[in-house]
Amino acid sequence: MKVSEIFYSLQGEGFLAGIPSVFVRLAGCPLRCKWCDTKYAWDNKAGENYSIEEIFQAVQQGQSKFIVITGGEPMTNPDLPELVQKLKASGRHITIETAGIVFVPDLACDLMSISPKLSNAGSRPEETILCKLIDNYKYQLKFVVDSQDDLAEIQQIIEKLGNVNSEKVMLMPQGATKDELLAKSPMVAEMCKRTGFAFCNRLQVLLWNNKRGM
């Protein structure tokens, strides 16, 4: 498998934010979101070759039961099922971070962290695939908000899906830097107060200004 990086940090986003976790960032993503903060992982060759056993051994050094498989887009990797099965067999909690563009059945996954891309990213979500992911996995939905106009699109997507638990929906300010994050956070906080959706912070930006490997 092509691995962009493996590092130990705090989960920065979602309902598990703040929990020390080992991150395995797989290389390769077919999307080209304009505000992506991991563009270095887009290319399928943007990393080092690791066997599944080598990834497993590297993860053991992180001293955490929480493992986050991220990217890139990990759901496009054909070896993902074998990797998560091996990690899960060692008693780890597995989160897979995905844009929700590919459905893979029967993954050893404790939390499917889905970030559907909006038109603000230059993309549109695959609603059929999102429905399958939501129906088959414990999940959270994280929508990146760039402006007030995004809320209507988010609500439209949720309505079309029809199977979303609103308590699992999070709104996250778009911001590649700490200053950008703080500038947009009050707007998103007000959206959350109006809708009842949860506010999703980005600790990796707030604490380390999105420094790679943190």
DARATA-V910946 format. One record per backbone hydrogen bond with DSSP energy under -0.5 kcal/mol. CO is the residue of the C=O (numbers start at 1). NH is the residue of the N-H. E is the energy in kcal/mol with one decimal. If there is no record, write none. Layout:
co;nh;e
CO;NH;E
CO;NH;E
This chain:
co;nh;e
1;3;-0.7
1;50;-2.7
2;4;-0.5
2;27;-2.5
3;48;-2.5
5;25;-3.0
7;23;-3.4
9;21;-3.3
11;18;-3.5
12;203;-2.2
14;17;-1.6
16;19;-1.9
19;11;-2.5
21;9;-2.7
21;23;-0.5
22;68;-3.0
23;7;-1.9
23;25;-0.6
24;26;-0.8
24;70;-2.6
25;4;-2.7
25;5;-1.3
28;73;-2.9
33;36;-1.6
38;41;-2.2
39;42;-1.7
41;28;-2.9
42;29;-2.2
43;46;-1.9
45;47;-2.1
48;3;-2.8
51;55;-2.1
52;56;-2.4
53;57;-2.4
54;58;-2.1
55;59;-2.4
56;60;-1.3
57;61;-0.6
58;61;-1.0
59;62;-1.9
60;63;-0.8
65;67;-0.6
65;93;-3.5
66;22;-2.6
67;69;-0.5
67;95;-2.7
68;24;-2.9
68;70;-0.7
69;97;-2.9
70;26;-2.7
72;71;-0.5
73;76;-1.7
74;77;-1.9
76;78;-0.6
77;80;-1.7
79;83;-2.0
80;84;-2.6
81;85;-1.8
82;86;-1.9
83;87;-2.2
84;88;-2.8
85;89;-1.9
86;90;-0.6
87;90;-1.0
87;92;-1.2
88;91;-2.0
92;94;-0.6
93;67;-3.3
93;95;-0.6
94;110;-2.0
94;111;-1.8
95;69;-3.2
95;97;-0.5
96;98;-0.6
96;113;-2.6
97;74;-0.6
98;115;-2.8
102;104;-0.5
104;107;-0.5
107;109;-1.9
111;96;-2.4
111;113;-0.8
112;114;-0.9
112;140;-1.8
113;98;-2.6
114;116;-0.5
114;142;-3.1
118;121;-1.8
118;123;-1.5
119;122;-1.3
121;34;-1.4
125;127;-1.1
126;130;-2.5
127;131;-2.2
128;132;-1.6
129;133;-2.4
130;134;-2.6
131;135;-2.3
132;136;-1.4
133;137;-1.5
138;112;-3.2
140;114;-2.8
140;142;-0.6
141;143;-0.6
141;170;-3.1
142;144;-0.5
143;145;-0.6
143;172;-3.0
144;146;-0.5
145;174;-2.6
147;150;-1.5
148;151;-1.2
149;153;-0.8
150;154;-2.4
151;155;-2.6
152;156;-2.0
153;157;-2.3
154;158;-2.4
155;159;-2.2
156;160;-2.2
157;161;-2.4
158;162;-2.2
164;166;-0.7
165;168;-2.5
166;169;-1.3
168;141;-3.0
169;198;-2.2
170;143;-2.8
171;200;-2.9
172;145;-3.2
177;181;-2.4
178;182;-2.6
179;183;-1.9
180;184;-1.7
181;185;-1.4
182;186;-0.7
184;188;-1.9
185;189;-2.7
186;190;-2.0
187;191;-1.7
188;192;-2.3
189;193;-2.0
190;194;-1.8
191;195;-2.1
192;196;-2.7
198;171;-2.7
199;201;-0.6
200;173;-0.6
202;205;-1.2
202;206;-2.4
203;207;-3.2
203;208;-0.6
204;208;-0.8
204;210;-2.3
205;209;-1.7
208;211;-1.2
211;214;-1.3
214;10;-0.5
